[in-house]
């Protein structure tokens, strides 16, 4: 059987070399051309074991959090992103849409997003998101705890962000407006705001070219809170941070003040929280080991009416072992110090806990 004539060659003769090269170039260009929509999915997960001496608490294994990042380019400048988590509960798994927004990238200086996003307060809340593989430690600091009340973790509205021309200083900004805290203050107003007052947030940060890995910034958040029982409060949050994430060493430190003023009585309460975390990737065996330590402190006055009274001082120490580029083991000890309980009760005993976590991405 004779070979089929080469495509595009008259009379069955082979195409000229220049034409074959042009065809190969066209095929290569088509191969690397962007196609819309272009869907990509990345996942994170962890499996944990915990043991504690807290009275009434049990020890054992749990499935941690299963996290999916879903991204799709809709055009050269428009994209969609979503983050969905599955959390194990006694009766099954709880599905949560953590982030879901469409973003327009005009240029590096101006990007505009609409949807549900992580509120750009401080550093941790927008740097590590929900996949525990992303962070050095087993869990978040108390002030940024997912499902906690101290910081509004999510916001529904719009967010403008970008870089500010500043040479080697590396300035950037975030400005957002949207629904504030819901009637359950640990949740945002996904289905609409609980009052006719929008929350806003503004953040300014710097990532200098030298030293590489340094970042510092500050942010302000303003909202009106309406509690289920009816009381309303004005909320001001001021935060500042300094981080160096080069790895050897790693240094993270943040401070946050939450001011609540009762609209009916003008009574004011200021709650404060900070943490400092230090880690160092050891130079041996291709640097897979990173010991770390974190201290965090939360102060809440007795006049605080929005938050449940939870003053705390906690120390954690552990080591992270990256067994591959996509999986890590973490061994961690936590000590929650004793503190005077509200109402003059005797001091609560200190609590100790140990954790083993395997975290991975795929």
C-alpha positions as CSV (number, residue, x, y, z in Angstrom):
1,X,0.0,0.0,0.0
2,X,1.5,3.4,-1.0
3,X,1.8,6.2,1.5
4,X,-0.8,8.9,1.5
5,X,0.3,12.2,-0.1
6,X,1.5,14.9,2.2
7,X,-1.3,17.3,3.1
8,X,-1.1,20.6,1.1
9,X,1.4,19.2,-1.4
10,X,0.2,19.4,-5.0
11,X,0.5,16.3,-7.1
12,X,1.2,14.2,-4.0
13,X,4.7,15.7,-3.7
14,X,6.0,16.4,-0.2
15,X,5.4,20.0,1.0
16,X,8.4,22.3,1.0
17,X,10.4,22.6,4.2
18,X,9.3,26.2,4.8
19,X,5.6,25.2,4.5
20,X,6.1,22.3,6.9
21,X,7.8,24.6,9.4
22,X,5.0,27.1,9.1
23,X,2.4,24.4,9.7
24,X,4.4,23.2,12.8
25,X,4.5,26.7,14.1
26,X,0.8,27.2,13.6
27,X,0.1,23.9,15.5
28,X,2.4,24.9,18.3
29,X,0.7,28.3,18.6
30,X,-2.8,26.6,18.7
31,X,-1.5,24.2,21.4
32,X,-0.5,27.1,23.7
33,X,-3.4,29.4,22.9
34,X,-5.7,30.2,25.8
35,X,-9.2,28.7,25.5
36,X,-12.1,30.1,27.5
37,X,-13.5,29.0,29.8
38,X,-10.3,27.3,31.1
39,X,-11.1,25.3,34.2
40,X,-8.4,24.3,36.8
41,X,-9.0,22.5,40.1
42,X,-6.6,22.2,43.0
43,X,-7.2,20.4,46.3
44,X,-6.0,20.4,49.9
45,X,-6.7,18.0,52.7
46,X,-5.5,16.9,56.1
47,X,-5.9,14.0,58.6
48,X,-5.4,14.7,62.3
49,X,-4.8,13.0,65.6
50,X,-5.3,14.9,68.8
51,X,-4.9,14.2,72.5
52,X,-5.8,16.6,75.4
53,X,-6.0,16.7,79.1
54,X,-9.1,19.0,79.0
55,X,-11.8,17.7,81.2
56,X,-14.6,16.0,79.2
57,X,-12.7,16.2,75.9
58,X,-11.9,13.0,73.9
59,X,-8.8,12.1,71.9
60,X,-8.6,10.4,68.5
61,X,-8.5,10.8,64.8
62,X,-10.5,13.2,62.6
63,X,-10.7,13.9,58.9
64,X,-9.8,17.6,59.1
65,X,-10.8,19.7,56.2
66,X,-11.2,18.8,52.5
67,X,-10.6,21.9,50.4
68,X,-11.1,22.6,46.7
69,X,-9.8,25.6,44.8
70,X,-11.7,26.1,41.5
71,X,-10.4,28.6,39.0
72,X,-11.5,29.4,35.5
73,X,-10.3,32.1,33.0
74,X,-13.3,33.6,31.3
75,X,-11.3,35.9,29.0
76,X,-7.9,37.5,28.9
77,X,-8.8,39.9,31.8
78,X,-11.8,38.2,33.5
79,X,-11.6,35.1,35.7
80,X,-13.6,33.2,38.3
81,X,-12.4,31.7,41.5
82,X,-14.1,29.6,44.2
83,X,-13.0,27.8,47.3
84,X,-15.3,25.0,48.7
85,X,-14.6,23.1,51.9
86,X,-16.0,19.9,53.4
87,X,-15.8,19.6,57.1
88,X,-16.5,16.4,59.0
89,X,-19.4,16.6,61.5
90,X,-21.0,13.9,63.8
91,X,-23.9,13.6,61.4
92,X,-22.0,13.9,58.1
93,X,-20.0,16.5,56.2
94,X,-20.7,20.2,56.2
95,X,-20.3,22.0,52.8
96,X,-19.2,25.6,52.9
97,X,-18.5,28.1,50.0
98,X,-15.6,29.9,51.5
99,X,-14.9,32.2,48.5
100,X,-16.7,32.8,45.2
101,X,-15.9,35.8,43.1
102,X,-15.4,37.0,39.6
103,X,-12.4,39.3,39.0
104,X,-11.6,41.8,36.3
105,X,-7.8,42.4,35.9
106,X,-7.4,45.8,34.3
107,X,-3.7,45.9,35.0
108,X,-1.3,45.3,37.9
109,X,-2.5,48.5,39.6
110,X,-6.2,47.8,39.5
111,X,-8.1,44.6,39.9
112,X,-11.8,44.5,40.8
113,X,-13.6,41.5,42.3
114,X,-17.3,40.9,43.1
115,X,-18.5,38.1,45.4
116,X,-17.5,36.4,48.6
117,X,-13.8,36.8,49.6
118,X,-11.6,36.7,52.6
119,X,-11.6,40.1,54.4
120,X,-8.2,41.7,53.9
121,X,-7.6,42.4,57.6
122,X,-4.0,41.8,58.6
123,X,-1.8,39.1,57.0
124,X,-2.9,35.6,57.9
125,X,-6.5,35.8,56.7
126,X,-5.5,36.4,53.0
127,X,-2.1,34.6,53.0
128,X,-3.1,31.1,54.0
129,X,-6.8,30.6,53.3
130,X,-8.2,27.2,54.4
131,X,-5.8,24.5,53.2
132,X,-3.6,23.6,56.2
133,X,-0.8,22.5,53.9
134,X,-0.3,26.2,53.1
135,X,0.6,27.1,56.7
136,X,3.4,26.0,58.9
137,X,1.3,25.2,62.0
138,X,-1.5,22.8,62.5
139,X,-4.1,25.5,63.1
140,X,-4.7,29.2,62.7
141,X,-4.2,31.8,65.5
142,X,-7.2,32.2,67.7
143,X,-7.8,35.8,66.3
144,X,-8.2,34.3,62.8
145,X,-9.9,31.1,63.7
146,X,-12.3,29.9,61.0
147,X,-15.8,30.1,62.6
148,X,-14.5,32.4,65.3
149,X,-15.9,35.8,66.1
150,X,-12.9,38.1,66.8
151,X,-12.1,38.9,63.1
152,X,-14.8,38.9,60.3
153,X,-13.1,36.2,58.2
154,X,-15.4,36.7,55.1
155,X,-17.0,39.6,53.3
156,X,-19.6,39.7,50.5
157,X,-19.4,42.7,48.2
158,X,-16.6,44.1,46.0
159,X,-12.9,44.4,46.5
160,X,-10.4,46.6,44.6
161,X,-6.7,45.7,44.8
162,X,-3.4,46.3,43.1
163,X,0.1,47.6,43.3
164,X,1.0,51.3,43.8
165,X,4.0,52.6,41.7
166,X,6.6,53.0,44.4
167,X,9.9,51.5,43.0
168,X,11.6,49.1,45.4
169,X,9.2,49.8,48.2
170,X,6.6,47.5,46.6
171,X,3.4,49.2,47.9
172,X,0.0,47.7,47.4
173,X,-3.6,48.2,48.5
174,X,-7.0,46.6,49.1
175,X,-10.2,48.5,49.4
176,X,-13.5,46.7,49.9
177,X,-17.2,47.5,50.5
178,X,-19.9,44.9,51.3
179,X,-22.2,43.3,53.8
180,X,-20.8,43.2,57.2
181,X,-21.3,40.6,60.0
182,X,-24.5,38.7,60.0
183,X,-26.9,38.3,62.9
184,X,-24.6,35.4,63.9
185,X,-21.4,37.5,64.0
186,X,-19.1,34.7,63.0
187,X,-20.8,34.6,59.6
188,X,-21.0,37.3,56.8
189,X,-24.2,38.5,55.2
190,X,-24.3,35.9,52.4
191,X,-28.1,36.4,51.8
192,X,-28.1,40.1,52.5
193,X,-27.0,42.6,55.2
194,X,-28.8,42.6,58.5
195,X,-29.0,46.4,58.5
196,X,-28.9,49.2,56.0
197,X,-25.2,49.9,56.6
198,X,-22.4,48.6,54.5
199,X,-19.1,47.6,56.0
200,X,-15.8,48.8,54.5
201,X,-12.2,47.7,54.7
202,X,-9.0,49.4,53.6
203,X,-5.5,47.9,53.7
204,X,-2.1,49.3,52.7
205,X,1.0,47.1,52.7
206,X,4.7,47.1,51.5
207,X,6.7,44.3,50.0
208,X,10.2,45.8,49.6
209,X,12.5,44.3,47.0
210,X,15.2,44.1,49.7
211,X,15.2,42.2,52.0
212,X,13.3,39.7,50.0
213,X,10.3,38.1,51.8
214,X,9.6,41.1,54.1
215,X,6.1,42.4,54.3
216,X,4.5,45.0,56.6
217,X,1.1,46.6,56.5
218,X,-2.0,47.9,58.3
219,X,-5.7,47.8,57.8
220,X,-9.0,49.3,59.1
221,X,-12.4,47.8,59.1
222,X,-15.7,49.6,59.9
223,X,-19.2,48.1,60.4
224,X,-22.5,48.3,62.2
225,X,-23.4,45.2,64.1
226,X,-27.0,44.2,64.8
227,X,-27.3,41.3,67.3
228,X,-30.3,38.8,67.2
229,X,-31.6,40.2,70.5
230,X,-31.7,43.7,69.0
231,X,-28.7,45.7,70.4
232,X,-26.6,47.5,67.8
233,X,-22.9,48.4,68.0
234,X,-20.5,50.4,65.9
235,X,-17.3,48.4,65.2
236,X,-13.9,49.6,64.4
237,X,-11.0,47.2,63.8
238,X,-7.4,48.4,63.4
239,X,-4.7,45.9,62.6
240,X,-1.0,45.9,61.8
241,X,1.5,43.2,60.9
242,X,5.2,42.5,60.1
243,X,6.2,39.3,58.4
244,X,9.3,37.7,56.9
245,X,8.5,34.5,55.0
246,X,11.9,33.6,53.5
247,X,11.8,30.3,55.5
248,X,15.1,30.5,57.2
249,X,13.9,32.2,59.3
250,X,10.2,32.6,59.1
251,X,8.7,35.4,61.2
252,X,5.0,36.4,61.5
253,X,3.6,38.9,64.0
254,X,0.2,40.7,64.0
255,X,-1.8,42.9,66.4
256,X,-5.5,43.7,66.2
257,X,-7.7,46.0,68.2
258,X,-11.5,45.6,68.0
259,X,-13.5,48.6,69.3
260,X,-17.3,48.2,70.0
261,X,-19.5,51.2,70.9
262,X,-23.1,50.6,71.9
263,X,-25.4,52.9,69.9
264,X,-27.9,53.1,72.7
265,X,-25.7,53.7,75.6
266,X,-22.3,54.8,74.1
267,X,-20.5,52.3,76.3
268,X,-17.2,51.4,74.7
269,X,-15.2,48.1,74.9
270,X,-11.7,47.5,73.4
271,X,-10.6,43.9,72.8
272,X,-7.0,43.2,71.7
273,X,-5.2,40.2,70.3
274,X,-1.7,39.5,69.0
275,X,0.5,36.6,68.0
276,X,4.1,36.1,67.2
277,X,5.3,33.1,65.3
278,X,8.9,32.0,64.5
279,X,10.1,29.1,62.4
280,X,13.4,28.1,61.0
281,X,14.0,25.6,58.1
282,X,17.0,23.5,59.2
283,X,19.8,23.3,56.6
284,X,20.2,19.5,56.7
285,X,18.9,16.8,54.3
286,X,17.6,19.2,51.6
287,X,15.9,21.3,54.3
288,X,12.6,19.4,54.9
289,X,12.4,20.1,58.7
290,X,11.1,23.3,60.1
291,X,10.7,23.6,63.9
292,X,8.4,26.5,65.0
293,X,7.0,28.3,68.0
294,X,4.0,30.7,68.4
295,X,2.7,32.7,71.3
296,X,-0.7,34.4,71.2
297,X,-2.6,36.5,73.6
298,X,-6.2,37.7,73.6
299,X,-7.6,40.3,76.0
300,X,-11.3,41.1,76.4
301,X,-12.7,43.4,79.0
302,X,-15.7,42.5,81.1
303,X,-17.5,45.4,79.4
304,X,-17.4,43.5,76.1
305,X,-21.0,42.7,75.0
306,X,-20.5,41.5,71.4
307,X,-17.9,38.7,72.0
308,X,-18.2,35.9,74.5
309,X,-15.7,36.5,77.2
310,X,-12.6,34.6,76.2
311,X,-9.3,36.0,77.4
312,X,-6.5,33.5,76.7
313,X,-2.7,33.1,76.5
314,X,-1.5,30.2,74.4
315,X,1.9,28.8,73.4
316,X,2.5,26.2,70.7
317,X,5.7,24.5,69.7
318,X,6.1,21.9,66.9
319,X,8.0,20.7,63.9
320,X,6.9,20.4,60.3
321,X,8.5,17.7,58.1
322,X,7.9,18.2,54.3
323,X,8.1,14.6,53.1
324,X,7.6,15.8,49.5
325,X,6.8,19.0,47.6
326,X,3.1,18.2,48.1
327,X,2.8,16.6,51.6
328,X,3.9,17.3,55.1
329,X,3.7,15.9,58.6
330,X,3.3,18.2,61.6
331,X,3.9,17.3,65.3
332,X,2.6,20.0,67.7
333,X,2.2,20.7,71.4
334,X,-0.3,23.4,72.6
335,X,-0.4,24.9,76.1
336,X,-3.4,27.1,76.9
337,X,-2.6,29.1,80.1
338,X,-4.9,29.5,83.0
339,X,-6.8,32.8,83.4
340,X,-9.3,34.3,85.8
341,X,-12.8,33.4,84.7
342,X,-15.6,36.0,84.4
343,X,-17.5,36.9,87.5
344,X,-14.8,36.1,90.0
345,X,-14.8,32.3,89.6
346,X,-11.6,30.5,90.5
347,X,-8.9,30.4,87.9
348,X,-9.4,27.8,85.2
349,X,-6.7,25.1,85.0
350,X,-4.2,25.2,82.2
351,X,-4.9,22.9,79.2
352,X,-2.4,20.8,77.3
353,X,-2.9,19.1,73.9
354,X,-0.8,17.3,71.4
355,X,-1.5,17.1,67.6
356,X,-0.2,15.0,64.7
357,X,-1.3,16.2,61.3
358,X,-0.6,15.0,57.7
359,X,-1.4,17.8,55.3
360,X,-1.2,17.6,51.5
361,X,-2.1,19.2,48.2
362,X,-3.0,17.6,44.9
